[in-house]
C-alpha cells in the first residue's frame, strides 16, 4: 500500500526545498499555505487563540483550524472577509510564471 504525504504534513520552513515548492504549487495549495501563514502570523502578533480569532471573525473555531491546516484553498469570499475584518492586505495576481514564454494570438485571446 502506498502512503501519500498530505501538504499539511510537510515542513517547508525547515529549508529551501525546491521539490516541496514544486509539489505544493502543482497540488494547488500554494494559496492555502500563504493564507495559513498569514493567519498564524496575525494570531501570534495579536496574541489570539484560534477560538479568540474565530470569535473576532464571527466563525466557528473549526473554520480557523481548517484554514491554518492549509488543506484546501479558501474561497474569494473568505479572503475578502479576512481582509475586511482583520485589515489584511490581499492581492490576487493572474500572470504566467516568470520566464515562461506565452504566445497569444487573436484566436486564443477571444
C-alpha positions as CSV (number, residue, x, y, z in Angstrom):
1,X,0.0,0.0,0.0
2,X,1.4,3.4,-1.0
3,X,1.4,6.1,1.6
4,X,0.8,9.6,0.4
5,X,2.0,12.7,2.3
6,X,-0.5,15.4,2.8
7,X,0.7,19.1,2.3
8,X,-0.2,19.8,6.0
9,X,2.5,17.2,7.0
10,X,5.3,18.9,5.1
11,X,7.5,21.4,6.8
12,X,8.7,23.9,4.1
13,X,10.1,26.3,6.6
14,X,12.9,23.9,7.6
15,X,14.9,24.6,4.5
16,X,14.8,25.8,0.9
17,X,13.3,22.6,-0.6
18,X,12.5,23.3,-4.3
19,X,10.9,19.8,-4.7
20,X,8.4,20.8,-1.9
21,X,7.7,24.1,-3.6
22,X,7.0,22.4,-6.9
23,X,4.7,19.8,-5.3
24,X,2.7,22.4,-3.4
25,X,2.3,24.6,-6.4
26,X,1.4,21.6,-8.5
27,X,-1.1,20.4,-5.9
28,X,-2.8,23.8,-5.9
29,X,-2.3,24.5,-2.2
30,X,0.1,27.4,-2.5
31,X,-2.7,29.9,-1.9
32,X,-3.9,27.9,1.1
33,X,-0.4,27.8,2.6
34,X,0.1,31.6,2.2
35,X,-3.3,32.2,3.9
36,X,-2.4,29.8,6.7
37,X,0.9,31.6,7.3
38,X,-0.8,35.0,7.3
39,X,-3.5,33.8,9.8
40,X,-1.0,32.2,12.2
41,X,1.2,35.4,12.0
42,X,-1.8,37.5,12.8
43,X,-2.8,35.4,15.7
44,X,0.8,35.5,17.1
45,X,1.1,39.2,16.7
46,X,-2.2,39.8,18.4
47,X,-1.8,37.0,21.0
48,X,-5.0,35.3,20.0
49,X,-6.0,31.7,20.3
50,X,-7.9,30.1,17.4
51,X,-11.1,30.4,19.5
52,X,-10.5,34.2,20.1
53,X,-9.8,34.8,16.4
54,X,-12.9,32.8,15.4
55,X,-14.9,35.0,17.8
56,X,-13.5,38.1,16.2
57,X,-14.4,36.8,12.8
58,X,-17.8,35.5,13.8
59,X,-16.8,32.0,12.7
60,X,-16.6,28.6,14.4
61,X,-13.1,27.7,15.7
62,X,-13.1,24.7,13.3
63,X,-13.1,27.1,10.3
64,X,-10.0,28.9,11.6
65,X,-8.4,25.5,12.3
66,X,-9.1,24.3,8.7
67,X,-7.7,27.5,7.2
68,X,-4.5,27.1,9.3
69,X,-4.1,23.5,8.2
70,X,-3.9,24.7,4.6
71,X,-5.5,21.6,3.2
72,X,-7.8,23.4,0.7
73,X,-7.9,26.8,-0.9
74,X,-10.2,29.4,0.7
75,X,-12.9,31.0,-1.4
76,X,-12.7,34.6,-2.6
77,X,-15.5,35.4,-0.2
78,X,-13.4,34.0,2.7
79,X,-10.4,36.0,1.6
80,X,-12.4,39.2,1.4
81,X,-13.9,38.6,4.8
82,X,-10.5,38.1,6.3
83,X,-9.2,41.2,4.7
84,X,-12.1,43.3,5.9
85,X,-12.3,42.0,9.5
86,X,-8.6,41.7,10.2
87,X,-7.2,44.5,8.0
88,X,-5.1,42.1,6.0
89,X,-4.0,43.1,2.5
90,X,-5.0,40.5,-0.1
91,X,-3.7,40.6,-3.6
92,X,-4.7,38.2,-6.4
93,X,-2.4,38.0,-9.3
94,X,-3.1,36.1,-12.5
95,X,0.1,36.0,-14.6
96,X,2.3,33.5,-16.4
97,X,5.2,32.1,-14.5
98,X,8.3,34.3,-14.8
99,X,10.5,33.1,-17.7
100,X,7.7,31.1,-19.3
101,X,7.0,32.4,-22.8
102,X,3.4,32.9,-23.6
103,X,2.2,33.3,-27.2
104,X,-1.3,34.9,-27.5
105,X,-3.0,35.2,-30.9
106,X,-6.2,36.8,-31.7
107,X,-8.0,33.5,-31.9
108,X,-6.7,32.4,-28.4
109,X,-7.3,35.8,-26.8
110,X,-11.0,35.7,-27.7
